[in-house]
Amino acid sequence: MRNALSYRDALRALNQAAYAAASACKNEADKNKLKQICFETDALVDALPSRTDLNFHGEVPVLVQGVRT
């Protein structure tokens, strides 16, 4: 059985995979959809707390219309 990734690592892997798929895609309509996934996963990765954030206690940041709350 494969080891499970942490939430942080899984989001980063998803973000990297989205960029790889968009780069490899030849169909312009599909490429645009994949780029949207890239932007969405960028926001999720950007919202991750810093590893040095001493006040972080495992809460997942909430995004409301693209704004971290």
C-alpha positions as CSV (number, residue, x, y, z in Angstrom):
1,M,0.0,0.0,0.0
2,R,1.3,3.5,-0.9
3,N,1.9,6.0,1.8
4,A,-0.6,8.8,1.9
5,L,0.5,12.3,1.1
6,S,-0.1,15.2,3.5
7,Y,-2.7,17.7,2.5
8,R,0.1,20.2,1.7
9,D,2.0,17.7,-0.4
10,A,-1.1,16.5,-2.2
11,L,-2.1,20.1,-3.1
12,R,1.3,20.8,-4.5
13,A,1.4,17.6,-6.5
14,L,-2.1,18.4,-7.9
15,N,-0.9,21.9,-8.8
16,Q,2.2,20.5,-10.6
17,A,0.1,17.9,-12.4
18,A,-2.3,20.6,-13.6
19,Y,0.6,22.6,-15.1
20,A,2.1,19.5,-16.7
21,A,-1.3,18.6,-18.3
22,A,-1.8,22.1,-19.5
23,S,1.6,22.2,-21.0
24,A,1.1,18.9,-22.8
25,C,-2.4,19.6,-24.1
26,K,-2.7,20.3,-27.8
27,N,-6.5,21.1,-27.8
28,E,-7.0,24.8,-27.1
29,A,-10.4,24.4,-25.4
30,D,-9.1,21.7,-23.1
31,K,-5.9,23.7,-22.4
32,N,-8.1,26.6,-21.3
33,K,-10.0,24.4,-18.9
34,L,-6.7,23.0,-17.5
35,K,-5.3,26.5,-17.1
36,Q,-8.4,27.3,-14.9
37,I,-7.5,24.3,-12.8
38,C,-3.9,25.7,-12.5
39,F,-5.3,29.0,-11.3
40,E,-7.6,27.4,-8.7
41,T,-4.8,25.1,-7.4
42,D,-2.4,28.1,-7.3
43,A,-4.9,29.8,-4.9
44,L,-5.1,26.7,-2.7
45,V,-1.3,26.3,-2.6
46,D,-0.9,30.1,-1.9
47,A,-3.4,29.8,1.0
48,L,-1.4,27.1,2.7
49,P,0.1,28.3,6.0
50,S,3.8,28.8,6.1
51,R,5.9,26.1,7.7
52,T,7.1,28.7,10.1
53,D,3.7,29.9,11.1
54,L,3.8,29.1,14.8
55,N,0.0,29.8,15.3
56,F,-1.0,27.1,12.8
57,H,-2.8,24.2,14.5
58,G,-4.0,22.1,11.5
59,E,-6.8,24.4,10.4
60,V,-7.3,24.4,6.6
61,P,-7.6,28.0,5.3
62,V,-11.0,28.9,3.9
63,L,-11.3,30.6,0.5
64,V,-14.3,32.8,0.0
65,Q,-14.5,34.1,-3.5
66,G,-10.7,33.9,-3.8
67,V,-10.0,35.7,-0.5
68,R,-8.3,33.9,2.4
69,T,-10.3,34.4,5.6
